[in-house]
Amino acid sequence: MPKIALAQINPHVGNIRSNLDKIILYTKDAATQGASLVVFPELAICGYPPLDLLYFDDFVKSCKDAVTELALYSHNIGIIVGGPSVNNNDGKDLYNSAYYIHQGEVKQIVHKTLLPTYDVFDEYRYFEPNRLFSTINHEGIKIALTICEDIWNVSNDSLYTQNPMSQLADADLMVNISASPFSYAQPNLRSQILEANVHKYKMPIIYVNQCGAHTELIFDGGSMAIATNGNHVLTLNEFEESLSFVSTETLFDSVQSFAKTESTQYELIHDALILGIKDYFQKSGFTKGILGLSGGVDSALVLYLASKALGPENVLPVMMPSQYSSDHSISDSELLCHNLGIKNTTIGIKDIYDQFIEILEPHFQNKPANTAEENIQSRIRGLLLMAMSNKHGHILLNTSNKSELAAGYGTLYGDMCGGLSVIGDLYKTQVYELCDYINRDQEIIPANILTKAPSAELRPDQKDSDSLPDYNILDAILKLYCEENQSARQIIEKGFDADIVKKILHLVNSSEYKRKQTPPILRISPRAFGIGRFLPIVASYNL
């Protein structure tokens, strides 16, 4: 029986030549191993999401030329690959398409019907939806070829008014090519959607998702094949490229499930963040990172993740103690660097801070000390890190967490600066959970970092709890408001103190201008700050 190859690749957005070379390599390998058909992800030719690159005619032409060149390698194997195609009729200029290539030519082009325009997606900005439906026929197998979102409208709670698969129900096999971003909730949801399609249409499915990271978005892969009886006969590893095979005989008549062991939530988050850092650097042409190491849990976690993504020799932690820094913050940081095999450097900021205060004293007009003096320290640290970044060609890694970003507990142009926000989609409580996962076999992040009270150390005896509620309470309220769109009334009805809820929501709303200026945030939750959350800065709405 024919074999079908699932090519789970990591494309590079805009790097059409590199993507094509990879696709050709995988195609040759699949053909050598006896595959009749090889399937690549959505928009694999150009990478997903290409965003406004699609407005450049030359970009679209380069994608078309790549498909033409790829056809030269299809004489002995069928190829399904995603790429943009031109719409010669009314509507948007382009389609998001799947090309079926065989015997040296493009046999058929299938267009995406359901164009998501929510959260991180904005496909209707670029693409015209499909309105014509037909299957493809590959060596006697009638295939319902769909693209990502086209199979997601299968539940009773429908987001769209139509379901493409209902138009293709006479097929033998479903093939879905996808670019589905990772969140810690996505793998289970994805499996449920695929299983629901198999159950509803009584046919097997092959699902091929891209892996890799593109700025904020991380793609986990997780490609799979599910037989007609619902058995998972093939599941590819998350966060890595793979070429795997499944026989059509297994798809249509499977008696055994071969699903791999499920990963835990924090194992997935751990691997996603490391891949996010690694791809951000590699695809941007950088190799080295720098960060401020404070002795706190956030910077400790970022240092660990960066060392795993880039190698300990390519990460420079800079300790910048002030007169308010505790001795254990320095010793804890040194122990962490020792555990990771990383060299650190130290730049004290007390003398610099004293000079700033001396210069500003006549301009502060004898007003009492407040956050202005605290923020000067943070901005001195940001200036020093950016100076080192410029001099040595490092990318500055931001260490702010989601709780801080939500509540505005950070200094613009100080601790909020950087080229990439590594943990900006992790609440503080999740930061501790991920550190516990990292320390599951041995103590890598020193225990004292995890047990001491969090502090910005910008004034004597300062604690986060001076300004914020307990993180267990804060994070629970933030999740309800920022991710689940619950109002103050709804949150209070769940048993939270009314004054605390109103204070937190005020902090979130009044800090929107800060979040608009943060670095790109690696997305690991179903609702992250950044490209998937649009709220006005100058707005007044009492939630």
VOGU-3710 file (C-alpha; in Angstrom, 3 decimals, decimal comma):
1> mpkialaqin> 0,000/0,000/0,000  1,229/3,595/-0,688  3,131/5,479/2,003  2,439/9,112/2,812  5,218/11,288/4,271  4,490/13,965/6,869  7,114/16,720/6,534  7,029/18,774/9,732  9,469/21,560/8,870  10,622/24,844/10,394
11> phvgnirsnl> 10,389/27,455/7,622  11,872/30,951/7,826  9,402/33,733/7,028  10,422/35,498/3,839  13,440/33,278/3,161  11,882/31,615/0,144  15,122/30,166/-1,242  16,032/28,527/2,054  12,501/27,192/2,506  12,436/25,772/-1,019
21> dkiilytkda> 15,816/24,080/-0,586  14,523/22,418/2,591  11,283/21,337/0,886  13,224/19,850/-2,031  15,540/17,995/0,370  12,601/16,510/2,263  10,844/15,633/-0,996  13,876/13,746/-2,282  14,231/11,919/1,027  10,548/10,961/1,050
31> atqgaslvvf> 10,757/9,678/-2,535  13,904/7,667/-1,754  12,095/6,013/1,145  9,222/4,977/-1,087  6,573/7,565/-0,285  3,847/8,146/-2,844  2,957/11,568/-1,414  4,708/14,091/0,835  2,756/16,730/2,749  4,188/20,064/3,956
41> pelaicgypp> 2,634/22,734/6,241  0,511/25,771/5,433  2,374/28,562/3,575  5,583/26,533/3,877  6,962/28,194/0,739  7,129/31,612/2,387  6,714/30,801/6,079  3,788/31,713/8,315  2,786/34,424/9,006  4,246/36,516/6,156
51> ldllyfddfv> 2,107/39,536/7,110  2,610/42,617/4,904  5,337/40,924/2,847  2,321/39,714/0,882  1,780/43,254/-0,392  5,030/43,080/-2,395  4,427/41,795/-5,924  7,980/40,499/-6,170  7,502/38,463/-2,984  4,405/36,780/-4,400
61> ksckdavtel> 6,178/36,179/-7,727  9,122/34,560/-5,902  6,686/32,200/-4,174  5,141/31,278/-7,534  8,573/30,688/-9,055  9,473/28,442/-6,120  6,396/26,280/-6,740  7,344/26,018/-10,416  10,852/24,869/-9,477  9,498/22,415/-6,921
71> alyshnigii> 7,400/20,753/-9,631  10,644/19,502/-11,219  11,000/17,107/-8,274  7,483/15,673/-8,433  7,868/13,112/-11,234  8,098/10,172/-8,819  6,165/11,573/-5,866  3,132/13,760/-5,220  3,670/16,947/-3,206  1,203/18,978/-1,160
81> vggpsvnnnd> 2,646/22,298/-0,044  1,259/25,610/1,166  1,893/28,971/-0,483  0,112/32,133/-1,606  -1,574/32,191/-5,020  -2,964/35,044/-7,105  -6,691/35,730/-7,294  -7,558/36,883/-10,821  -11,175/37,629/-9,916  -12,852/40,204/-7,694
91> gkdlynsayy> -11,879/40,393/-4,041  -8,523/40,332/-2,293  -5,482/39,870/-4,515  -4,368/36,577/-2,991  -5,497/33,207/-1,723  -3,915/31,164/1,049  -3,482/27,985/-0,971  -2,405/24,369/-0,970  -0,664/23,214/-4,143  -1,030/19,611/-5,271
101> ihqgevkqiv> 1,981/18,884/-7,492  2,623/15,630/-9,351  4,277/14,333/-12,508  6,173/17,556/-13,068  3,313/20,029/-12,832  0,823/21,712/-10,538  -2,243/19,522/-10,861  -4,583/21,447/-8,587  -4,665/24,474/-6,272  -6,977/24,381/-3,254
111> hktllptydv> -7,732/27,633/-1,411  -8,387/28,200/2,288  -12,051/28,864/3,053  -12,129/29,956/6,686  -9,816/32,917/7,273  -9,288/33,555/11,003  -9,407/37,171/12,100  -9,094/36,941/15,877  -6,384/36,732/18,512  -3,024/36,596/16,650
121> fdeyryfepn> -4,616/35,990/13,240  -5,459/38,594/10,601  -5,759/36,554/7,408  -8,708/38,384/5,922  -6,409/41,406/5,652  -4,571/39,591/2,870  -6,580/36,690/1,483  -9,832/36,057/-0,334  -11,824/33,079/1,028  -12,462/30,030/-1,122
131> rlfstinheg> -15,998/29,450/-2,403  -15,539/26,415/-4,677  -14,997/22,896/-3,357  -13,485/19,819/-4,972  -11,371/16,879/-3,882  -8,035/15,897/-5,383  -7,281/12,417/-6,677  -3,875/10,991/-5,935  -3,241/7,513/-7,328  -6,841/6,457/-6,776
141> ikialticed> -7,253/8,033/-3,319  -9,792/10,842/-3,177  -8,400/13,468/-0,778  -10,286/16,242/0,997  -7,494/18,808/1,144  -8,042/21,590/3,689  -5,939/24,318/5,282  -5,691/24,788/9,059  -8,865/26,628/10,186  -10,975/24,788/7,586
151> iwnvsndsly> -11,375/21,775/9,915  -11,939/23,754/13,132  -15,585/24,626/12,533  -16,719/21,154/13,530  -18,355/21,822/16,906  -21,866/23,014/17,691  -20,456/26,376/18,818  -19,592/27,481/15,299  -17,526/30,585/14,620  -18,292/30,516/10,891
161> tqnpmsqlad> -21,429/30,074/8,819  -20,049/27,182/6,783  -17,969/24,048/7,186  -15,668/23,204/4,266  -15,464/19,525/5,157  -19,209/19,152/4,733  -18,626/19,970/1,053  -15,901/17,316/0,784  -17,521/14,473/2,701  -17,376/12,037/-0,233
171> adlmvnisas> -13,563/11,813/0,035  -11,549/8,822/1,241  -8,963/10,735/3,275  -8,696/14,144/4,938  -5,368/16,004/4,638  -4,992/19,240/6,560  -1,921/21,460/6,252  -1,531/23,888/9,099  0,382/26,697/10,781  -1,198/26,477/14,215
181> pfsyaqpnlr> 0,615/28,500/16,919  1,471/26,928/20,240  -0,139/27,650/23,556  -0,101/25,293/26,527  -3,797/24,595/25,887  -3,421/23,938/22,161  -2,168/20,313/21,917  -5,197/18,820/23,695  -7,638/21,065/21,866  -6,049/20,217/18,543
191> sqileanvhk> -6,347/16,484/19,168  -10,006/16,912/20,089  -10,713/18,815/16,854  -8,981/16,203/14,700  -10,758/13,356/16,456  -14,096/15,131/16,029  -13,521/15,370/12,276  -12,626/11,695/12,014  -15,725/10,743/13,982  -18,048/13,041/12,040
201> ykmpiiyvnq> -16,876/12,202/8,515  -15,904/8,565/9,080  -12,554/8,936/7,336  -8,913/9,118/8,458  -6,963/12,354/8,681  -3,371/13,411/8,098  -2,495/16,662/9,828  0,823/18,450/9,169  1,703/21,493/11,255  4,817/23,649/11,024
211> cgahtelifd> 7,290/23,903/13,897  9,661/26,700/14,821  9,275/30,257/16,073  8,574/33,462/14,197  9,090/36,474/16,501  6,311/36,158/19,139  4,655/33,064/17,720  5,959/29,584/18,492  4,777/26,587/16,460  5,022/23,193/18,098
221> ggsmaiatng> 4,383/20,887/15,171  2,609/17,956/16,783  1,658/16,617/13,360  -0,302/13,384/13,418  -2,263/10,745/11,563  -5,531/9,332/12,921  -7,120/6,214/11,456  -10,786/5,830/10,571  -11,483/4,085/13,877  -10,007/7,002/15,837
231> nhvltlnefe> -6,660/5,424/16,682  -3,682/7,800/16,650  -1,357/5,833/14,407  1,365/8,503/14,183  2,223/11,530/16,343  5,326/13,587/15,692  7,412/15,165/18,453  6,797/18,773/19,398  9,239/21,566/18,586  11,454/19,662/16,174
241> eslsfvstet> 11,585/18,997/12,454  10,673/15,512/11,310  9,964/13,410/8,245  7,706/10,501/9,190  5,664/7,991/7,245  2,294/6,324/7,464  0,811/3,687/5,171  -2,664/4,113/3,764  -3,419/0,566/4,885  -2,784/1,618/8,483
251> lfdsvqsfak> -4,988/4,688/8,067  -7,961/2,760/6,740  -7,616/-0,372/8,870  -5,706/0,305/12,081  -6,022/-2,111/14,979  -3,460/-0,448/17,231  -2,786/3,063/18,497  0,775/4,367/18,534  0,237/7,728/20,246  3,286/8,967/22,156
261> testqyelih> 3,317/9,847/25,842  1,664/13,180/26,594  4,004/15,984/27,673  3,238/17,912/30,843  2,215/21,570/30,635  5,509/22,872/32,004  7,555/20,521/29,859  5,810/22,031/26,827  6,305/25,602/28,071  9,963/24,881/28,832
271> dalilgikdy> 10,642/23,503/25,355  8,589/26,221/23,654  10,483/29,084/25,284  13,862/27,556/24,482  12,848/27,141/20,833  11,428/30,678/20,823  14,751/32,156/21,961  16,807/29,944/19,662  14,839/30,746/16,509  14,590/34,464/17,304
281> fqksgftkgi> 18,380/34,650/17,416  19,159/32,331/14,501  16,575/33,811/12,145  17,698/37,342/13,067  21,356/36,511/12,484  22,496/36,875/16,109  24,294/34,404/18,361  24,811/36,110/21,719  22,482/37,425/24,413  22,845/39,683/27,425
291> lglsggvdsa> 20,603/40,253/30,449  20,586/41,923/33,818  20,917/39,377/36,629  19,299/40,706/39,793  19,269/37,724/42,114  15,505/37,381/41,624  13,537/34,508/40,164  12,634/36,173/36,843  16,160/36,916/35,669  17,312/33,528/36,998
301> lvlylaskal> 14,725/31,757/34,842  15,586/33,799/31,740  19,299/33,092/32,213  18,618/29,359/32,436  16,414/29,355/29,314  18,893/31,462/27,347  21,779/29,180/28,287  19,837/26,165/26,986  18,835/27,947/23,775  22,127/29,643/22,921
311> gpenvlpvmm> 24,749/27,771/24,913  26,239/29,060/28,197  29,198/30,578/26,364  26,868/32,833/24,379  25,023/34,463/27,280  26,392/37,365/29,338  24,661/38,021/32,681  25,447/41,441/34,145  24,999/42,045/37,868  24,373/45,725/38,664
321> psqyssdhsi> 24,097/46,068/42,443  23,084/49,324/44,089  23,152/50,504/47,695  19,803/48,725/48,111  20,910/45,339/46,781  21,138/42,603/49,397  24,260/40,491/49,813  22,318/37,312/49,078  21,142/38,710/45,728  24,770/38,819/44,625
331> sdsellchnl> 25,728/35,442/46,108  22,580/33,764/44,741  23,360/35,096/41,271  26,948/33,878/41,458  25,789/30,408/42,507  23,319/30,264/39,615  26,054/31,211/37,138  28,279/28,520/38,630  25,517/25,918/38,263  25,023/26,856/34,606
341> giknttigik> 28,709/27,172/33,761  28,333/30,830/32,776  30,770/33,690/33,299  29,240/36,893/34,650  30,330/40,477/35,015  29,494/43,138/37,585  28,936/46,891/37,215  27,988/48,708/40,406  25,526/51,571/39,901  25,730/53,449/43,240
351> diydqfieil> 28,238/56,073/42,063  26,367/56,575/38,788  23,097/56,954/40,673  24,622/59,485/43,089  25,800/61,575/40,139  22,332/61,516/38,593  20,738/62,669/41,854  23,327/65,422/42,258  22,682/66,719/38,745  18,904/66,512/39,111
361> ephfqnkpan> 18,668/67,882/42,650  18,107/71,541/41,684  15,556/70,468/39,090  13,603/68,250/41,502  12,860/71,412/43,523  13,097/69,751/46,963  10,107/67,511/46,297  10,060/64,325/48,429  11,607/61,134/47,067  9,215/58,883/45,125
371> taeeniqsri> 9,260/56,525/42,152  11,346/59,031/40,186  14,444/58,106/42,210  13,584/54,394/42,000  13,133/54,519/38,227  16,483/56,275/37,759  18,171/53,134/39,087  16,245/50,915/36,695  17,017/53,216/33,762  20,720/53,290/34,631
381> rglllmamsn> 20,696/49,510/34,429  18,847/49,611/31,111  21,346/52,129/29,724  24,327/50,019/30,785  22,855/46,858/29,295  22,028/48,570/26,012  25,542/50,044/25,867  27,005/46,555/26,289  24,530/45,221/23,732  25,585/47,837/21,170
391> khghillnts> 29,284/47,380/21,792  29,353/43,579/21,606  26,420/42,847/19,263  24,290/41,072/21,870  20,497/40,984/21,976  19,178/42,182/25,330  16,772/39,685/26,857  13,940/41,249/28,833  13,055/39,560/32,135  9,625/41,064/32,958
401> nkselaagyg> 6,854/38,555/33,720  3,176/38,758/32,736  2,003/39,815/36,201  4,346/42,813/36,154  3,416/43,753/32,588  -0,266/43,531/33,416  -0,058/45,680/36,553  2,465/48,136/35,119  5,011/47,108/37,743  8,025/47,982/35,633
411> tlygdmcggl> 10,013/50,959/34,368  9,805/52,075/30,764  13,310/52,392/29,254  14,617/50,584/32,298  13,787/46,993/33,215  11,199/46,911/30,402  13,750/47,457/27,609  15,169/44,681/25,466  15,028/42,939/22,114  12,929/39,959/23,223
421> svigdlyktq> 10,620/39,390/26,184  11,242/35,785/27,186  8,771/35,285/30,066  6,310/38,110/29,383  3,533/35,535/28,913  4,206/33,750/32,221  2,442/34,938/35,361  4,644/35,146/38,438  3,091/31,997/39,876  3,879/30,204/36,602
431> vyelcdyinr> 7,472/31,436/36,801  7,847/29,585/40,104  6,133/26,488/38,685  8,485/26,418/35,711  11,493/26,813/38,017  10,244/23,868/40,072  10,046/21,833/36,846  13,628/22,822/35,971  14,796/21,773/39,450  12,868/18,468/39,357
441> dqeiipanil> 16,020/16,295/39,252  18,669/18,593/40,721  18,946/22,117/42,097  19,920/24,316/39,165  18,172/27,507/40,224  19,283/28,063/43,872  16,583/27,394/46,433  17,103/30,784/48,082  16,063/32,525/44,860  12,798/30,591/44,934
451> tkapsaelrp> 12,005/31,080/48,627  12,871/34,718/49,331  10,218/37,422/49,052  10,211/39,056/45,585  11,644/42,593/45,562  12,730/45,188/42,991  15,369/46,362/45,542  14,984/50,025/44,566  14,526/51,315/48,119  15,301/50,015/51,644
461> dqkdsdslpd> 13,450/46,804/52,582  11,248/47,001/49,483  8,946/44,055/48,679  6,612/43,473/45,746  3,841/43,002/48,307  4,170/46,697/49,225  2,549/47,565/45,891  0,776/44,422/44,759  -1,525/41,797/46,309  -0,267/38,266/46,902
471> ynildailkl> 0,664/36,807/43,524  -1,768/33,902/43,894  -4,628/36,401/44,147  -3,196/38,836/41,599  -2,614/36,180/38,944  -6,035/34,620/39,373  -7,710/38,011/38,855  -5,436/38,903/35,950  -6,225/35,646/34,167  -9,964/36,248/34,493
481> yceenqsarq> -9,678/39,819/33,231  -6,889/39,684/30,620  -7,526/36,219/29,182  -11,194/35,489/29,842  -12,577/39,047/29,449  -14,401/38,968/32,792  -15,603/42,329/34,149  -14,998/43,602/37,687  -18,544/42,619/38,643  -18,104/39,083/37,334
491> iiekgfdadi> -14,753/38,662/39,092  -16,101/39,985/42,395  -19,018/37,554/42,121  -16,441/34,738/42,101  -15,495/35,692/45,662  -12,595/38,131/45,221  -12,386/41,240/47,390  -14,060/44,156/45,580  -11,432/46,762/46,500  -8,572/44,511/45,362
501> vkkilhlvns> -10,312/43,712/42,076  -10,963/47,367/41,296  -7,382/48,303/42,171  -5,930/45,591/39,937  -8,156/46,405/36,976  -7,252/50,079/37,330  -3,553/49,158/37,256  -4,050/47,045/34,135  -6,034/49,699/32,288  -3,725/52,579/33,199
511> seykrkqtpp> -0,632/50,627/32,072  -1,706/49,961/28,501  0,700/52,621/27,229  3,602/50,723/28,792  2,679/47,419/27,168  2,528/49,075/23,738  6,267/49,729/24,130  7,427/46,311/25,300  9,691/44,032/23,246  8,098/41,119/21,342
521> ilrisprafg> 6,713/38,648/23,896  7,083/34,903/23,333  3,505/33,581/23,342  2,782/30,427/25,333  -0,764/31,094/26,600  -4,092/31,248/24,777  -4,098/35,061/25,276  -0,808/36,919/25,452  -0,002/40,602/25,556  1,158/41,774/22,160
531> igrflpivas> -0,230/41,073/18,700  -3,235/39,136/19,983  -4,647/41,780/22,338  -5,890/45,124/21,051  -7,072/47,716/23,559  -6,971/51,513/23,214  -4,503/53,508/25,296  -6,574/56,651/25,799  -9,909/55,075/26,714  -12,285/55,403/29,621
541> ynl> -14,526/52,452/30,304  -15,479/51,385/33,806  -15,144/47,617/33,873
//
